[in-house]
Amino acid sequence: MKNIGFLGLGVMGTGMTGRLLNAGYTLTVWNRNAARAEPLRARGATIAGTPREAAAGADAVIAMVADDNASRAVWTGPDGALEGLGQDAVAVECSTVSPEWVQELGRLVEARGAAFIDAPVTGSKPQATNGELLFLVGGDGEALDRVRDVLRPMSRDIVHMGPVASGARMKLVNNFMSAVQAVALGEALAFSHECGLDPVGAMHVLANGAPGSPLVKTVGARMMARDYAVNFFLRLMRKDVGYAADEARRHGVELHTGNAALARFDQAIASGWGESDFAAVAEAIAGRKR
């Protein structure tokens, strides 16, 4: 596979396309805001006017967009990528979207005679830039093998989770837990502050004791510095937890801690932090507006 179509140049897509160009792939990209694609032209990428143009002649077509609505638009909308997808191509949906939509999209791709995998990722902006994403793949193993070399320059590992939508489900489980940890940390810092504890000392204990997961360490450092430059939009984390709660409910599980996290993210969005990094949930917990 040499010719890759890529749909979506947001925080993640920009880093991922850079890795593909570094690896020598021939890349055609599409983005809703075409100006965002211009820096890639100087690096040898072709800029497509529509998703259909980006998919035409591609061996693999990768999408990395915000949500179900955006994914549906780029694949099935007017001049959508499905219209340009060749029968020998593999469609790869890397966006964090609902399993219901992933299954529908898989059927639409297969109806055109092409192959499909869902391959959402863990990691955020630094991992996308440095080729350290973890791909969580759902779909046929043979289809994954066909694109494994394409995914490799962007990844630290590729895990085949099972049939179509298994990757999407695992991503929602992952982000549900990440969101709950971030909210719990924000509440712990607010709690320690109101008790009169030294914030630096409190964060040291939390980061280096039993609660000190990699997320607590990295997000905690951002909360302490009040650095909310976007690695992962808060509004998108809220969207992911909403998808997770809905999917869990379909399987008979109520995510009570997820519902509590949703309330905190809704509070943060109402306080003006939606376009900031999700670590900014700590600001809303502390009662600060943007």
N, C-alpha and C positions, 0 to 999 in steps of 0.2 A: 504494500500500500504506500503510495507516494503522494497522491492528490487528496488533500483534506479540505472539506468545507467546515467552517466554524461560525456558529450563530450566537452572538452575544458577547460584547466586550466590556462588561462591567468590571467590578473589583477582581473577580476570579478569572473571567475570560481573558483579560489583558495579560495576566501572568501566564496563563496556559498557552495562549497563542505564541507568546515569546519563547516558551520552551520548545514548541513545535518548530518554529523557525530556526532556532539554534540547532535542532537535530537534523535540519536539512529537508524538511517536508515542503512540498509545494502547497501553499496555503491560500485559500480564497475565503475572505471573511465578510460577514454582514453584521451591521449593528443598526439599531433603530435610529440613533443619532450618528449619522455618517461621519461627522467631523472627528468623532472618537476613534475611528478606524484609520485616520490619515497617518499617524506615526508608523503604522505597520507597513504602509505603502513603501516608505523609504527603506524598509528592511526586506522588501521583495514580495510582500503579500499582494494579492489582487483584491480590490475592494468591489464587492458585488452590490448591485442596486436593490436586490430582493433576496429573500431566503432561497427562492427557487434558483436563482442564478448561482448562489453559493453552492448549492447541492449538485448542480448540473456537472456531470463528468467526475464527481468526487468518488474516491474509493470508500471513504468514511465521512459521515457528516455528524458533527458534534454540536450539541446545543448546551449552552450554559446561560439560562435566563432566570427571571425572578420567581415565577410562580406558575400555577396551572394556566392562568389566562394568557400569560406571555408565551408559555410553551405551546399552547394550542394555536396561538396566532402565528408563531414562526413555522410550525409544521403544517397546519391545515388552512391557514388564512389565505386570502387572495395572494397569488404568487408565493404560496408556502413551499417549504422545502420538500414536502412529499411529491409535489408536481415535478421536481427536478431530480428526484432520487432514482438512480439506476437500479436494475434488478440485481446486479452483482455487488451493490454497496451495502455497508453496514451503517445503520442509524444508531447513534449513541446519545442518549438523553442523560446529561450530567446534572441537570438542574434538580433542586430539591422540590419535588412536586408530589402530589398525592398518588398513592398506589392505584387508586381507581383510574386516574388519568393515564398513568403509565401502562396499565393493562390495555386500555382502549387504544393508546398510541401504538403499542406493540401489534395489535390486530390490524391497524391501518397500514403499518409498514409491511407486515407480512402479506397483506392483500395485494400489495404492489410487487411482491416477489422478492423483496429485499430482506435482510436480516436485521434484528433489533436487539439491543441490550440497554437496560437502564444501569447507569454507572455514576451515581452521585458520589461526592467526595467528602472526606473529613479534612479539616484544615481551613485556613483562611488566606488572606492576602500574602503573607510571607511564604507560606507553603506553596501557593500557586506560582509565585515568582521563582522560587528555588527548586521547583520540581520535587516537592516532598509531600504531595497529596496522597491520601489513601483512597483508592477507588473501591467502592462497594458495589459489586456487580450482580445484577439479576438477568437471567436469560440463558440461552443455549451455550454450552461450553465451547462448541465449535465456533460460534459467532464471536465469543470472547477471544478465542485463540487467533482469529483473523485480525483483530485490532490490538492485540496485546502489545505489539511493538510500537504502535501509535501512542498508547497510554503510557508506556514506560518512561519516556523523557519527562512526563509531568508528575511522576509518582515515586513514592518510596515503597509502595506495595500495592498489589491488586488482589482483592479477596473475592472469590466467586461465592456468593451467598446462597444461590439456588435459582429457581425459575424466575421469569419476568416478574418484576415488582418486589423481589426479595431485597434488592439493593435499596430501593426506595423505602421499604419498611425499616431496614436497619438504620438508614440515615435518620429517620424520624425518631427511632429509639435513642440514637446517639445525641441528637440535638435536644430532645426532651430532657435528658439527663444533664446536658451542658447548661441548658437554660435554668434548670432548678438549682444547680450549683452556683451559678452566677447570682441568682436572686438571693439564695441563702447567704452567700458571702456579703452581698450588699447589706442585708439585714444584720448580719453579725458585726459588720463595721459600724453601722448606725447604733447598734446595741452597745458596743464597747465604747463608742464616743460618748453616748449619753450617760454611761456609768463613770465617766471621767478617766477612762484608761488611756494610756499613751497609744495613739494610733499606730505608730511605727512598731512598737513592741507587740501590740495585738496582731498586726499583720504578720510579724515574724513568727509568732506562735502558730497562727493558722496555716501559714505557708509551709512550715517545717515540722508540724505535728501530724496527727492522724488525718485531719481534713485536707492536707496539702497535696491535692491532685495537680497534674500539670495545668489544668484550667484555672484552679485557684491561684497558682503561682503567677501565670501570665496575666489573667484578668485582674487579679489583685494588684499587680504592679501598675496597671493602667488606672485602676480606681484610685490608688494612692497618689499617683501623679496627676490625676484628673485629665488624662490624655485620652481623648475620645475620637481621634482621627480614625477613619473607618477601616477596619479590617473585615468587619461583618456588621452590616446595618442592623440596628436594633429592631426596626420594623420587620425585617426579614426573619429574625429570630422569633418574633411574635408569630409570624405566619407559620413557621415550621412547627412551633409548639401547638398551634391550632390544628394543623394537619395531623400531628401526632395524637392529640386528644380525640379527634374524630375517628382516626383509624383504630385506636385502641378500643373505643366504644363499639365499633363494628365487630370487634372480637371479644366483647364481653368484659373489657377491663376499663375501669374508671381511673384516670390519672389524677388523683386528688392533688398531689404536689404540682403536677403540670397545670391544673386549673388555678392554683394559687400563683404560680409563675405568670400565667396569662394575665391575671389581674394586675400584677406588678408591671408587666410590660405595657399593658393598656394605660396604666397610670403614667408611665414614662412617656408614652406617645402623646398623651393629653398634656403633659408638661413641656412638650416641645423637643423631646430627645429622640424622636423616631429616625431622624436622618444621621444620628451619631452612631458610634460603635455601641454594640450591645452592653459593654461594660458600663455605659452611662445609666443603666438601670439604678445604679447606686445613688446617682444624683436625685432621682425621683423619690427613692426610698428615704433619702435625707430631707426631702421636702423642697428641693431646689428646682426651679424652672429654668429653661434655657432662654 
